Amino acid sequence: MDVLENFTYDELNVGDTATFTKTLTEEQIILFAAVSGDMNPVHLDPQYAETTVFKERIAHGMWSGALISAAIATVLPGPGSIYLEQSMAFKRPVKINDTLTAKITVTEKLPKGRVVLSCEIFNQSDELVVTGQAKVIAPKDKIQIDKPELPEITIGSN
């Protein structure tokens, strides 16, 4: 089983960087819509999406935001991090089968265990798709945990 290990506030330095990569699938768009309740037709309806500036379906913007959250929660600072703030600017659309890499960089250490992180997401062509900044409370204590096994989720209709 994989292990998740954090970086404590004391271990973090300005300039520290980590990445988290994931490929967006058709199923993930549908699951994200089901979980979030965001049923904008630009995400779900191919005929509607053809009439938009994008000319095809695109991912929910917050799917990209979830990658930043995953990078913070699992990589830097990692397990035990507490999310306080997030800003994001969407630079280009994310499409089905795009592989995104969230890059998190420590830009500032503040009092009370707080850390400011630069957040960038790039697609498989190394194009910037999202930029932003997060503020988190970094863990005080060092921990290692077994990466939980998540259940397989299938899509079905009732």
TORMAR-824190 format. One record per residue (C-alpha): x, y, z. Coordinates in steps of 0.25 Angstrom, whole numbers, padded with zeros to 4 digits, always signed. Layout:
N
XYZ ...
***
This chain:
158
+0000+0000+0000 +0005+0014-0003 +0008+0023+0008 +0005+0038+0009 +0015+0047+0017 +0014+0061+0021 +0023+0073+0022 +0022+0080+0035 +0022+0096+0036 +0036+0095+0041 +0041+0086+0029 +0035+0095+0018 +0044+0106+0011 +0040+0117+0002 +0043+0111-0012 +0038+0096-0009 +0030+0091-0020 +0022+0078-0022 +0013+0073-0033 +0000+0065-0035 -0005+0059-0048 -0018+0054-0053 -0025+0051-0066 -0039+0056-0068 -0049+0045-0073 -0063+0045-0078 -0067+0038-0065 -0061+0048-0056 -0068+0059-0063 -0081+0052-0060 -0078+0048-0046 -0073+0062-0043 -0087+0068-0048 -0094+0057-0039 -0086+0061-0027 -0086+0076-0028 -0099+0078-0035 -0093+0086-0046 -0101+0082-0058 -0097+0093-0067 -0099+0088-0081 -0085+0092-0086 -0080+0081-0078 -0091+0070-0081 -0098+0073-0094 -0089+0071-0107 -0100+0078-0116 -0100+0090-0106 -0085+0091-0105 -0084+0092-0120 -0091+0105-0120 -0081+0111-0109 -0068+0118-0111 -0061+0105-0108 -0068+0097-0119 -0068+0084-0110 -0071+0080-0095 -0061+0085-0085 -0058+0081-0071 -0064+0088-0059 -0054+0099-0054 -0055+0093-0040 -0050+0080-0045 -0037+0087-0047 -0038+0093-0033 -0040+0080-0027 -0026+0076-0033 -0020+0087-0025 -0027+0082-0013 -0022+0068-0015 -0008+0073-0017 -0009+0081-0004 -0015+0069+0004 -0006+0058-0002 +0007+0064-0006 +0010+0078-0001 +0009+0081+0011 +0001+0067+0011 -0008+0060+0021 -0012+0069+0032 -0012+0082+0024 -0024+0091+0027 -0029+0099+0015 -0032+0114+0018 -0033+0121+0005 -0032+0119-0010 -0032+0129-0022 -0032+0123-0037 -0032+0129-0050 -0036+0120-0062 -0027+0123-0074 -0031+0112-0084 -0042+0101-0084 -0039+0087-0079 -0045+0076-0089 -0048+0062-0087 -0035+0053-0087 -0026+0065-0084 -0015+0061-0074 -0014+0072-0064 -0002+0075-0054 -0004+0084-0042 +0009+0090-0038 +0009+0096-0023 +0020+0105-0019 +0023+0110-0005 +0024+0126-0007 +0023+0131+0008 +0023+0125+0022 +0014+0133+0031 +0012+0133+0047 +0003+0122+0053 +0007+0111+0044 +0001+0118+0031 +0007+0116+0018 +0004+0123+0004 +0005+0114-0008 +0006+0118-0023 -0003+0109-0030 -0002+0106-0045 -0008+0095-0054 -0003+0091-0067 -0009+0082-0078 -0001+0071-0085 +0004+0082-0095 +0010+0090-0084 +0000+0101-0086 -0004+0108-0073 -0019+0106-0071 -0021+0111-0057 -0013+0120-0048 -0016+0124-0033 -0011+0125-0019 -0015+0117-0007 -0013+0119+0008 -0012+0107+0017 -0009+0103+0031 +0003+0094+0030 +0003+0082+0039 +0011+0084+0052 +0013+0069+0054 +0020+0059+0045 +0011+0048+0040 +0011+0036+0031 -0002+0029+0027 -0006+0018+0018 -0012+0023+0006 -0027+0019+0007 -0033+0010-0003 -0045+0017-0010 -0056+0008-0015 -0058+0007-0030 -0070+0016-0034 -0078+0012-0046 -0088+0021-0054 -0102+0016-0055 -0116+0021-0058 -0129+0019-0050 
***
